[in-house]
Amino acid sequence: MKRVLATLYILGLTMVMFALTMLIPLFIAYVGADGARDAFRDGFLISVGIGGGLAALTRRNRSELRARDGFVLVSAVWAGLPLLAAIPLLLYFHGAGLPLSFTGAYFESMSGLTTTGATVLTNLDTLPPSINLWRATLIWIGGMGILVLAVAILPLLGVGGHQVVRAETPGPMKDERLTPRIASTAKALYAVYFVFSILCFLAYRLAGLSWFEAWCHMATTMGLGGFSTWDDGFAHFDSVAVEMVAMVFMLIAGINFATHFNAFRQRSPRAYWRCPEAIPYLVVVLGVGLVISVFLFIKDVYTDPLEALRYGMFNTISMATTTGYANTDFAQWPLFAPLTMLLLSGFATSAGSTGGGIKMIRAILLIKQARNELVTMLHPHAVSPVRINGRAVETRTMSSVLAFMLFYGLSIAVFTSLLLLSGLDPITAFSAVFASVNNTGPGLGPVGPMGTFAVLSDFQIWVCTFAMLIGRLELLTVLVLFTPIFWRK
């Protein structure tokens, strides 16, 4: 019981810190008198009350987390914070007499915090600026993970965070640190994230966006989330300059932030060459983008080769990095192109980036393991361990990767089956699940780049919501809670 109370204490503190982020849209709502002021004020007070009350009731039980406490806390935070994030949305929409159910509000908030970018909202340009700012800010916060920020602060309160970061950090190699202390590591990663965010913000402004649009799209670009302030996304701007900024920073955000940190610290780009993921990631994403551009030109989707390159490359980078922006309705292209881009979102981004999917490092490990199996078939007595940067990968790591892939495939199959049973057509069902598990955003069919998930029933939305949650926490972090052995003493 004491361990549960210790976990609830940290959960309460995290809720309070998260509530403070509501002051950003609250300030905008006050300054602009945009109609959502009361919603954010009340949402802030309710959130602080819930988090503060929980922390106050359990403050006598604070202690260092154990490994299993970290799994519980991470899952509780990522399931609980969307509840708080949904409060201002519900208060505003109900106060304005607009339709938005609890299911829709929770989905929207979960989509933001998990950096998925799928939405159930329409007429985005008619919403108060503070609402759109809040949606974008959720993605920016979720980009590096609210817990990465939390572990940089909680040690000051006497609560360590190594187990939390181990549970939350994406990718199979969770024990590698940039600095000796985990709090310093979190601060280093967040500093890199902040620097790139400022650069992206200024670049969007120079490309022609307003300060408000620049902030919203910076937040969703660096978080690789894809929320926009317009229903037609980047098609509304119809600007090559804006799209170029988006492509550059989407590619940056898809690289391991530890690699960025090392490059800054060493003041040399050699860190990218030494990273086992960065170059393969860029080669695959840009290579597939070029192939799709040529395909669109050959199929006469675009008769101008530069136009084909513009649309093919932008949408491929967007989908591959699990951002989900679109500057055209690519769901109308020949099926090969959108399906290839969707599948690419399942593995292209790097571990330690803000992207989703299985991560490039797992794909590389699987390819190398498959090659070794072929070698073993020809030479049964050969010893050929999988190596990354000259170092043999531990058997435990490879077992973890294989287990992850098993649950990844099963999760997609189970969730897709549930949507099929609920009446969805196969393409919509599979693409909605695949986009949710990989935190990509748009799928195909009605949930495509110019559609919304509002066409789904409440049951179907909840399936996608849970898929986003376990996808963000890389499956095993959440699924381990459903095993009997986890709860044994």
Beta strands, then each sheet from edge to edge (+ up, - down):
strand 1: 387-388
strand 2: 391-392
sheet 1: 1+ 2-
end
